[in-house]
């Protein structure tokens, strides 16, 4: 009987913890998604090849995207190690 009562009383706390873990996992997945960076690099390359941006703009934006990609890879490395 005490176990059932404990489950009833603690279920809101357990649900909150579970929800927090799911939100944390989703945020981490979103933050470490390399595919968005790769897509951005491809779009940047297309814009440059179509003369929509200058070489300086291309270099600047590419540098920013590469920094983000490196940061993501470091986060993944720290998370797994």
Secondary structure as the mmCIF struct_conf table of DSSP 4:
data_model
#
loop_
_struct_conf.conf_type_id
_struct_conf.id
_struct_conf.beg_label_comp_id
_struct_conf.beg_label_asym_id
_struct_conf.beg_label_seq_id
_struct_conf.end_label_comp_id
_struct_conf.end_label_asym_id
_struct_conf.end_label_seq_id
HELX_RH_AL_P HELX_RH_AL_P1 UNK A 2 UNK A 31
TURN_TY1_P TURN_TY1_P1 UNK A 32 UNK A 32
HELX_RH_AL_P HELX_RH_AL_P2 UNK A 34 UNK A 49
TURN_TY1_P TURN_TY1_P2 UNK A 50 UNK A 51
BEND BEND1 UNK A 52 UNK A 53
HELX_RH_AL_P HELX_RH_AL_P3 UNK A 55 UNK A 80
#
